[in-house]
Amino acid sequence: MFKKLLVASAILAATSSVALAAGAPYLGAGLGIVDNTSSVGNFRGVPLTVNAGYGATVNQSLYLGGELFGVIGTSSLDTNAKAGYKSIKTTYGYGLSFIPGIMVSDHTMTYARLGVVKSRFTHYSKTVTGGQLGLGMQTSLTQNWDLRGEYDYTKYNKFSGVSAKADAFNVGLVYKFE
């Protein structure tokens, strides 16, 4: 039994490294529009996002990637707070995402973003964790440059009686080191 497990692990490791050999690290930056459409009000912020990641096509149509990102810029998020601030501001954030995608052509993919984000809320002087889900599309402009468009929904953990969420639409460029 141990030998079979060892052989299966060796085969899996060898095939995984061959499949991921076509991958590449990348850096990117983008601008977003934060749109909060709760019943409390509406605000649009324009944060700058920077990211670094690694992605690979593991077969002809499946893409897997991981990304670290940072968000710089002030955004106001609507809350459901019964008392206190109805709109709270963030100044920066950072996070980690898993990005599975499907290649729809040789140069274009659609993808999902599953991530964790931490954002700094100025009114409460707190850094709060949230979950992030997103959908996007990325297409090649040249061999190394890609254009990316994405929608992300972030729901933060409740803090100080406040429950905050955000919708963000982002457009950015990605440079792949191939």
Long-range contacts (C-beta under 8 A, 24 or more apart in sequence): 19-56, 19-58, 19-59, 20-56, 20-58, 21-56, 22-56, 22-57, 23-54, 23-55, 23-56, 23-57, 24-54, 24-55, 24-56, 24-176, 24-177, 24-178, 25-52, 25-53, 25-54, 25-176, 25-177, 26-52, 26-53, 26-54, 26-55, 26-146, 26-174, 26-175, 26-176, 26-177, 27-51, 27-52, 27-174, 27-175, 27-177, 28-52, 28-53, 28-148, 28-172, 28-173, 28-174, 28-175, 29-172, 29-173, 30-148, 30-150, 30-170, 30-171, 30-172, 30-173, 31-170, 31-171, 31-172, 32-71, 32-168, 32-169, 32-170, 32-171, 33-168, 33-169, 33-170, 34-75, 34-76, 34-77, 34-166, 34-167, 34-168, 35-167, 35-168, 35-169, 36-76, 36-77, 36-78, 36-165, 36-166, 36-167, 37-167, 38-78, 38-79, 38-80, 38-165, 40-78, 40-79, 40-80, 40-86, 40-87, 41-78, 41-86, 41-87, 42-78, 43-75, 43-76, 43-77, 43-78, 43-87, 45-73, 45-74, 45-75, 45-76, 46-73, 47-71, 47-72, 47-73, 47-74, 47-75, 47-168, 48-72, 48-73, 49-170, 49-172, 51-172, 51-174, 53-97, 53-99, 55-99, 55-101, 57-103, 60-103, 61-102, 61-103, 62-100, 62-101, 62-102, 62-103, 63-99, 63-100, 63-101, 63-102, 63-103, 63-109, 63-111, 64-98, 64-99, 64-100, 64-101, 65-98, 65-99, 65-100, 65-101, 65-111, 66-96, 66-97, 66-98, 66-99, 67-96, 67-97, 67-99, 67-115, 68-94, 68-95, 68-96, 69-94, 69-95, 69-96, 69-97, 69-115, 70-94, 71-117, 71-119, 75-166, 77-156, 77-164, 77-165, 77-166, 78-164, 78-165, 79-162, 79-163, 79-164, 80-162, 80-163, 81-161, 81-162, 81-163, 82-161, 83-161, 84-160, 84-161, 84-162, 85-123, 85-162, 88-121, 88-122, 88-123, 88-124, 88-162, 88-164, 89-121, 89-122, 89-123, 90-119, 90-120, 90-121, 90-122, 91-120, 91-122, 92-119, 92-120, 93-117, 93-118, 93-119, 93-120, 94-118, 95-132, 97-132, 97-134, 101-138, 107-139, 107-140, 108-137, 108-138, 108-139, 108-140, 109-137, 109-138, 109-139, 110-135, 110-136, 110-137, 111-135, 111-136, 111-137, 111-138, 112-136, 113-150, 113-152, 117-154, 119-154, 119-156, 121-159, 121-164, 124-159, 124-160, 124-162, 126-159, 126-160, 128-156, 128-157, 128-159, 128-164, 129-156, 129-157, 130-154, 130-155, 130-156, 130-157, 130-164, 131-155, 136-170, 138-174, 141-173, 143-178, 144-175, 144-176, 144-177, 144-178, 145-173, 145-174, 145-175, 145-176, 146-173, 146-174, 146-176, 147-171, 147-172, 147-173, 147-174, 148-172, 148-173, 148-174
